[in-house]
Amino acid sequence: MIRRLLATLMASLAASSPAMADRTANPIALFAGLDKITGVTTTFEIPIGEERQFGGVIVRPEVCYTRPVTEEPKTTSFVKVDQVEADKTRKPIFSGWMFAESPGLNAMEHATYDVWLTGCRDPNAPPPAVETAPAADAGGQPDKPKEDQPED
């Protein structure tokens, strides 16, 4: 009896829960970095699996995921950051998920540099559809189709 009740409850929960949107893997992660000494913020992009040096740290994104435009935005990247020591060796200082919609939640904070995820990009993805307004004539009025215009 209890098993049957649990099975019915689980089936109804599964049927009523919203479907999870598939995430999209992107080939490029977008970051912003703050140099706390100069106060300069720099934006930069890094292909997944590659690394870039920002000041005294080296940033390497392992993945960068987004959701479809029809879903609530959620952009995440798993990132590893190493500090470059004076003798040119590396010291791991950050390894974890960064969230573009909540940059303060899990950004890489360092004594001199902060780095956070701002987005993901796929240069081969089709551009999102954009609605365009009707063209206006010289007087600022929308153009009318030719058949609707009075003849001279």
GUGULO-603314 format. One record per atom (N, C-alpha, C): atom name; x, y, z. Coordinates in pm, 1 decimal. Atoms other than C-alpha are relative to their C-alpha. Last residue first. Layout:
BEGIN
CA; X; Y; Z
...
This chain:
BEGIN
N; -16.7; -144.5; 26.0
CA; -44.0; 6210.0; -5860.1
C; -71.4; 41.5; -123.7
N; -75.4; -31.0; 121.3
CA; -170.6; 5864.9; -5755.5
C; 5.5; 149.7; -17.3
N; 78.9; -64.9; 105.9
CA; -270.7; 5805.7; -5397.2
C; 89.7; 31.6; -119.6
N; -33.2; -141.9; 16.1
CA; -57.0; 5557.5; -5200.3
C; -83.6; 60.6; -113.0
N; 82.2; -81.4; -87.7
CA; -220.7; 5230.6; -5092.1
C; 25.6; 150.2; -19.7
N; 138.1; 4.0; 45.1
CA; -88.0; 5023.7; -5387.7
C; -90.8; 87.5; 86.8
N; 23.2; -76.3; 121.4
CA; 267.8; 5139.2; -5319.4
C; -147.5; 2.4; -39.7
N; -22.4; 78.1; 122.0
CA; 271.0; 5005.6; -4963.4
C; -42.0; 82.2; -121.7
N; 117.9; 77.2; 35.2
CA; 277.3; 5282.0; -4709.1
C; 34.5; -83.9; -121.5
N; 29.7; 10.8; 142.8
CA; 603.8; 5401.9; -4558.1
C; -125.5; -84.2; -19.2
N; -34.5; 128.7; 61.8
CA; 584.9; 5473.2; -4186.2
C; -38.6; -0.7; -147.1
N; 112.1; 92.6; 0.8
CA; 561.3; 5844.5; -4112.3
C; 43.7; -131.9; -61.8
N; 3.0; 76.4; -123.5
CA; 872.2; 6044.3; -4014.0
C; -116.1; -97.4; 9.3
N; 77.7; -73.1; -99.4
CA; 818.7; 6308.6; -4282.5
C; -11.3; -73.7; 132.4
N; -71.2; -123.5; -35.6
CA; 1100.9; 6168.8; -4500.0
C; -73.2; 79.4; 107.4
N; -26.2; -88.1; 114.1
CA; 938.7; 5822.7; -4499.0
C; 68.8; 127.3; 50.0
N; 74.8; -126.8; -1.0
CA; 978.2; 5574.9; -4214.2
C; 33.5; 79.5; -124.4
N; -79.2; -115.1; 45.1
CA; 1082.9; 5209.8; -4244.6
C; -87.5; 124.2; -3.2
N; 16.7; -34.8; 141.3
CA; 872.2; 4966.8; -4043.4
C; 83.1; 123.9; -34.1
N; 112.9; -91.8; 17.5
CA; 1025.0; 4868.8; -3709.1
C; -15.5; 30.5; -148.6
N; -33.6; -131.4; 54.9
CA; 1252.8; 4566.4; -3698.0
C; -127.0; 81.5; -15.5
N; 113.7; -61.4; 67.5
CA; 1221.1; 4262.4; -3472.9
C; 41.7; 137.6; -48.7
N; 25.3; -136.0; -46.6
CA; 1549.4; 4091.1; -3399.7
C; -117.6; 54.9; -78.2
N; 94.6; -72.8; 84.5
CA; 1604.3; 3716.7; -3424.4
C; -28.1; 135.9; 61.9
N; 139.6; 7.7; -42.6
CA; 1912.3; 3601.3; -3235.1
C; -88.5; 83.6; -91.3
N; 37.8; -113.3; -85.3
CA; 2231.9; 3568.3; -3437.5
C; -145.4; -12.2; 41.8
N; 76.2; -100.7; 74.9
CA; 2311.9; 3218.0; -3564.1
C; -37.9; 114.6; 93.6
N; 144.4; 8.2; -26.0
CA; 2582.1; 3044.3; -3361.6
C; -73.0; 104.5; -83.0
N; 65.7; 72.3; 109.1
CA; 2927.4; 3019.5; -3520.6
C; -150.0; -11.9; 18.9
N; -1.5; -79.8; 123.4
CA; 3088.0; 3290.3; -3302.5
C; -70.5; -67.2; -117.3
N; -25.4; 94.8; 107.1
CA; 2973.0; 3105.3; -2989.2
C; -4.0; 78.0; -130.7
N; 24.4; -41.0; 138.4
CA; 2996.1; 3325.3; -2684.1
C; 31.1; -115.4; -93.2
N; -56.3; 101.0; 89.4
CA; 2979.8; 3292.0; -2309.2
C; -35.2; 42.0; -141.5
N; 82.5; 67.0; 99.4
CA; 2918.3; 3561.9; -2051.9
C; 74.6; -108.9; -72.8
N; 104.3; -90.0; 48.4
CA; 3044.7; 3804.7; -1788.6
C; -89.6; -66.6; -104.0
N; 61.5; 39.2; 126.5
CA; 3255.5; 3570.1; -1575.3
C; -106.0; 101.4; -38.7
N; 132.4; 58.1; -5.1
CA; 3457.3; 3733.3; -1297.3
C; -50.5; -26.7; -140.6
N; 43.4; 47.4; 131.5
CA; 3820.4; 3818.2; -1225.9
C; -138.3; -60.1; 16.5
N; 127.5; 71.0; -5.4
CA; 3953.8; 4024.9; -935.0
C; -33.8; -39.6; -143.0
N; 85.3; 18.1; 117.5
CA; 4319.5; 4122.3; -916.5
C; -130.2; -70.1; 36.7
N; -22.5; -102.2; 101.9
CA; 4559.7; 4266.2; -654.7
C; -99.6; -7.3; -115.4
N; -44.6; -125.2; -62.0
CA; 4483.5; 4085.2; -328.4
C; 13.8; 112.7; -102.3
N; -143.5; 8.6; -25.5
CA; 4285.0; 3821.9; -515.1
C; 41.1; 132.9; 62.2
N; -48.2; -119.8; -67.7
CA; 3914.0; 3760.0; -556.3
C; 142.4; -23.6; 46.9
N; -134.1; 23.7; -51.9
CA; 3800.7; 3507.3; -815.0
C; 48.9; 131.4; 58.8
N; -106.5; -57.3; 81.6
CA; 3426.0; 3555.5; -851.1
C; 134.9; -36.1; 61.7
N; -116.7; 87.2; 3.0
CA; 3182.1; 3317.8; -683.4
C; 106.8; 53.0; -94.7
N; 22.5; 125.5; -69.0
CA; 2868.1; 3502.0; -576.9
C; 125.3; -86.4; 5.6
N; -58.1; -5.1; -134.0
CA; 2979.7; 3852.6; -670.7
C; -10.3; -130.7; 75.4
N; -146.7; -5.3; 1.6
CA; 2927.6; 3790.6; -1041.7
C; 63.2; 3.8; 138.6
N; -31.5; -32.7; -140.0
CA; 2566.8; 3671.6; -999.1
C; 151.4; 9.5; 15.6
N; 113.1; -77.0; -52.0
CA; 2419.6; 3659.4; -1354.1
C; 20.5; 41.2; 146.3
N; 5.5; -134.8; 59.2
CA; 2758.6; 3559.1; -1496.0
C; -112.7; 84.4; 58.1
N; 135.0; -23.1; 48.9
CA; 2802.8; 3264.7; -1257.0
C; -11.3; 143.3; -51.0
N; 32.5; -142.9; -1.6
CA; 3149.1; 3125.9; -1187.0
C; -134.8; 16.4; -68.5
N; 100.0; -52.5; 92.1
CA; 3205.9; 2761.6; -1099.0
C; -16.0; 149.0; 20.2
N; 142.0; 10.9; -30.7
CA; 3523.0; 2647.8; -928.7
C; -88.1; 61.1; -106.7
N; 52.2; 105.2; 86.2
CA; 3900.2; 2637.8; -903.0
C; -146.2; -16.3; 36.3
N; 144.3; 9.0; 16.7
CA; 4086.8; 2933.0; -758.6
C; -31.5; -114.9; -93.7
N; 68.3; -83.1; -100.1
CA; 4435.1; 3003.3; -618.9
C; -152.2; -4.7; -12.9
N; 145.5; -2.1; 19.4
CA; 4657.2; 2744.0; -790.0
C; -66.9; 82.4; 110.7
N; 64.8; 44.8; -123.0
CA; 5023.5; 2851.2; -752.7
C; -150.8; 5.6; -23.5
N; 142.5; -25.0; -15.2
CA; 5233.1; 2879.4; -1064.4
C; -50.5; -56.5; 131.8
N; 78.1; 121.2; -23.9
CA; 5608.9; 2913.5; -1097.5
C; -145.4; 40.2; 20.0
N; 73.6; 43.3; 119.2
CA; 5759.9; 3222.7; -1260.2
C; -70.6; -134.2; 17.8
N; -93.7; 88.7; 70.4
CA; 6012.7; 3277.9; -973.2
C; -63.4; -64.8; -123.4
N; -117.7; -77.7; 41.9
CA; 5809.7; 3581.3; -857.7
C; 99.2; -85.2; -78.0
N; -90.3; -38.7; -108.2
CA; 5491.4; 3367.5; -846.8
C; 120.1; 75.9; -56.6
N; -138.0; 11.3; 46.3
CA; 5224.8; 3359.4; -1117.0
C; 89.0; 55.0; 110.7
N; -77.7; -121.9; -23.3
CA; 4887.5; 3298.9; -952.0
C; 141.5; -25.4; -48.4
N; -129.4; 15.3; -66.0
CA; 4676.4; 3024.5; -1103.2
C; 62.9; 137.6; 18.7
N; -87.0; -117.4; 1.4
CA; 4307.1; 3039.5; -1190.1
C; 125.6; -30.9; 80.0
N; -117.5; 18.9; -85.3
CA; 4078.9; 2751.1; -1287.3
C; 89.1; 123.1; -14.3
N; -122.8; -75.5; 26.4
CA; 3731.0; 2813.7; -1422.5
C; 108.4; -39.3; 99.8
N; -92.6; 55.7; -97.8
CA; 3409.0; 2616.4; -1456.9
C; 137.6; 54.6; -35.3
N; -127.0; 48.4; 52.6
CA; 3173.2; 2845.2; -1643.5
C; 80.4; -59.5; 114.6
N; -95.9; 53.8; -96.4
CA; 2810.0; 2934.8; -1594.4
C; 126.5; -45.5; -70.0
N; -126.5; 18.5; 68.2
CA; 2549.0; 3145.3; -1772.7
C; 102.9; -40.8; 103.1
N; -86.5; 65.8; -97.5
CA; 2191.3; 3120.5; -1651.6
C; 128.5; -35.7; -74.4
N; -144.8; 1.3; 19.9
CA; 1936.8; 3338.6; -1826.5
C; 72.6; -71.5; 114.0
N; -60.6; -99.6; -87.3
CA; 1572.2; 3231.8; -1779.6
C; 151.9; -7.1; -15.6
N; -7.4; 33.1; -141.8
CA; 1467.5; 3022.5; -2078.0
C; 58.0; 116.5; 79.5
N; 137.0; 13.2; -48.5
CA; 1351.6; 3114.0; -2430.4
C; -4.9; -31.0; 149.7
N; 54.8; -133.7; -22.3
CA; 1699.7; 3243.2; -2513.7
C; -143.7; -3.8; 51.5
N; 66.8; -58.7; 116.7
CA; 1834.1; 2888.4; -2470.9
C; -62.3; 135.2; 34.9
N; 128.6; 63.3; 23.9
CA; 2062.2; 2830.6; -2170.9
C; -63.1; 64.6; -122.7
N; 112.6; -93.1; -1.1
CA; 2431.7; 2908.9; -2144.8
C; -126.9; -81.6; -18.1
N; 135.2; 40.7; 36.3
CA; 2734.8; 2698.5; -2056.1
C; -97.1; 117.5; 5.5
N; 80.9; -121.2; -13.2
CA; 3107.7; 2772.8; -2054.3
C; -138.7; -32.8; -54.5
N; 127.9; 6.4; 72.2
CA; 3351.4; 2486.9; -1995.2
C; -69.0; 135.1; 16.1
N; 11.7; 139.7; 44.8
CA; 3714.7; 2446.5; -1877.2
C; -127.3; -22.3; -81.5
N; 135.6; 56.2; -7.5
CA; 3795.3; 2816.9; -1848.8
C; -2.0; -142.4; -55.2
N; 26.7; 109.1; 94.3
CA; 4165.1; 2892.8; -1780.6
C; -143.4; -50.6; 18.7
N; 139.1; 45.1; -3.5
CA; 4277.5; 3219.8; -1616.1
C; -20.4; -105.9; -108.0
N; 28.9; 69.3; 126.1
CA; 4643.7; 3297.6; -1539.1
C; -137.3; -64.5; 13.2
N; 74.6; 125.9; -7.9
CA; 4709.7; 3554.1; -1267.3
C; -23.5; -55.9; -139.8
N; -78.4; 106.5; -61.4
CA; 4971.5; 3827.5; -1221.7
C; -74.3; -130.5; 16.6
N; -87.8; -46.0; -107.5
CA; 4818.4; 4075.2; -1463.0
C; 83.9; -114.9; 51.4
N; 53.5; -131.1; -33.8
CA; 4562.9; 3886.5; -1668.6
C; 80.3; 47.1; 120.9
N; -51.5; -66.2; -118.8
CA; 4728.8; 3589.5; -1834.9
C; -65.5; 136.4; 13.3
N; -48.6; -135.6; 25.3
CA; 4523.8; 3386.4; -2074.9
C; 49.9; 57.1; 131.4
N; -20.2; -88.7; -114.1
CA; 4450.6; 3015.7; -2085.4
C; 54.2; 133.4; -45.2
N; -121.3; -80.5; 12.9
CA; 4306.5; 2768.6; -2332.6
C; 12.2; 90.1; 121.2
N; -117.3; 86.6; -2.6
CA; 4060.9; 2485.5; -2269.0
C; 130.7; 74.8; -17.8
N; 8.1; 107.3; -98.2
CA; 3760.8; 2694.7; -2373.2
C; 122.1; -90.7; -12.9
N; 56.8; 124.5; 51.3
CA; 3864.0; 2995.1; -2582.6
C; 5.4; -108.1; 108.1
N; -94.3; 111.7; 2.6
CA; 3934.6; 3300.9; -2367.5
C; -70.6; -121.0; -60.7
N; 62.6; 128.8; 29.7
CA; 3771.0; 3641.0; -2389.9
C; 107.4; -106.1; -12.9
N; -78.0; 88.3; 86.9
CA; 3876.0; 3967.8; -2232.4
C; -75.5; -130.1; -19.9
N; 78.7; 114.2; 44.5
CA; 3727.0; 4269.3; -2059.6
C; 86.5; -82.6; -93.9
N; -26.8; 47.3; 135.3
CA; 3953.4; 4500.3; -1861.0
C; -93.4; -115.1; -32.8
N; 72.1; 123.6; 28.2
CA; 3872.5; 4705.8; -1553.4
C; 20.2; -34.2; -146.9
N; 44.1; 22.3; 137.3
CA; 4132.4; 4964.0; -1452.4
C; -69.4; -136.2; -11.4
N; 143.5; -26.6; 6.8
CA; 4160.4; 5073.0; -1088.7
C; -58.5; -22.5; -137.8
N; 25.9; -108.8; 94.2
CA; 4539.4; 5096.2; -1124.3
C; -147.4; 39.4; -4.7
N; -104.4; -101.8; -15.1
CA; 4628.6; 4893.0; -813.7
C; -31.6; 120.7; -88.9
N; 30.9; -84.7; -115.6
CA; 4301.4; 4696.9; -795.0
C; 104.3; 108.2; 23.2
N; -131.8; -20.7; -59.1
CA; 4341.6; 4558.1; -1146.7
C; -21.4; 99.3; 112.9
N; -29.3; -127.9; -63.8
CA; 3986.5; 4445.7; -1220.1
C; 140.7; -3.7; 56.1
N; -100.8; 4.6; -104.8
CA; 3912.2; 4168.1; -1465.0
C; 27.5; 139.2; 51.5
N; -44.2; -134.5; -33.5
CA; 3610.6; 4104.2; -1682.3
C; 99.8; -16.6; 113.6
N; -33.3; -38.2; -136.2
CA; 3551.2; 3771.5; -1850.3
C; 22.2; 150.3; 10.8
N; -26.2; -143.7; -9.5
CA; 3396.1; 3617.9; -2159.8
C; 17.9; 38.9; 146.5
N; 47.7; -59.0; -124.9
CA; 3417.5; 3241.1; -2220.5
C; 42.4; 146.7; 4.2
N; -74.3; -115.9; -51.1
CA; 3448.5; 3106.3; -2575.6
C; -65.8; 49.8; 128.7
N; -145.2; 13.7; 14.1
CA; 3358.6; 2767.1; -2729.1
C; 81.5; 114.6; 59.5
N; -52.9; -103.6; 88.2
CA; 3001.7; 2755.7; -2594.8
C; 151.5; -10.8; -7.9
N; -143.6; -20.7; -20.9
CA; 2821.6; 2456.0; -2445.9
C; 49.6; 99.3; -104.5
N; -77.2; -7.8; 122.9
CA; 2445.0; 2494.7; -2453.2
C; 145.2; 26.2; 35.0
N; -99.3; -106.4; 1.5
CA; 2235.7; 2382.5; -2160.2
C; 79.8; -10.0; -128.8
N; -134.2; 46.2; 30.0
CA; 1923.0; 2182.2; -2210.7
C; 95.0; 117.8; 3.3
N; -50.8; -37.3; 132.0
CA; 1620.1; 2323.2; -2041.8
C; 140.3; -54.8; -18.3
N; -123.6; -76.3; -8.5
CA; 1481.8; 2135.7; -1744.0
C; 50.3; 28.5; -141.5
N; -115.2; 64.0; 63.5
CA; 1123.8; 2027.1; -1787.4
C; 121.7; 90.8; 11.6
N; -37.2; -52.2; 130.9
CA; 878.3; 2172.9; -1540.3
C; 123.4; -71.6; -53.9
N; -120.1; -83.7; -6.4
CA; 756.1; 1947.4; -1260.0
C; 38.1; 48.2; -138.6
N; 30.0; -140.6; -22.5
CA; 393.3; 1830.9; -1279.6
C; 123.0; 89.4; 2.8
N; 85.6; -55.1; 105.3
CA; 446.8; 1492.9; -1445.0
C; -23.2; 149.3; 17.8
N; -75.4; -1.1; 125.3
CA; 742.7; 1400.6; -1226.3
C; -81.6; 63.5; -111.6
N; -103.1; -104.0; -9.5
CA; 553.5; 1500.5; -913.2
C; 79.0; 11.3; -129.5
N; 67.3; -129.4; 13.1
CA; 250.4; 1295.2; -1019.2
C; 99.1; 115.7; 11.5
N; 44.8; -18.2; 138.1
CA; 466.0; 989.3; -1086.5
C; -67.4; 135.3; -17.4
N; -118.0; -27.6; 84.0
CA; 646.4; 1024.2; -754.3
C; -40.7; 24.5; -145.7
N; -49.0; -133.0; -33.4
CA; 315.9; 1047.8; -564.1
C; 118.8; 38.4; -87.7
N; 96.6; -95.2; 54.7
CA; 172.0; 744.7; -743.3
C; 45.0; 143.3; 24.1
N; -14.2; 4.6; 145.5
CA; 486.3; 541.8; -671.7
C; -94.1; 99.9; -66.3
N; -124.4; -68.7; 36.6
CA; 481.7; 653.2; -308.5
C; 19.7; 3.5; -150.7
N; 21.9; -141.5; -25.8
CA; 116.4; 550.7; -270.7
C; 122.8; 81.8; -37.9
N; 89.1; -46.5; 106.0
CA; 183.8; 213.8; -432.2
C; -27.1; 149.8; 13.8
N; -77.9; -4.7; 125.5
CA; 481.3; 154.5; -208.0
C; -83.5; 57.2; -113.5
N; -87.2; -117.3; -7.8
CA; 272.9; 248.4; 94.7
C; 82.8; 13.2; -127.1
N; 81.3; -119.7; 0.0
CA; 0.0; 0.0; 0.0
C; 85.9; 126.4; 0.0
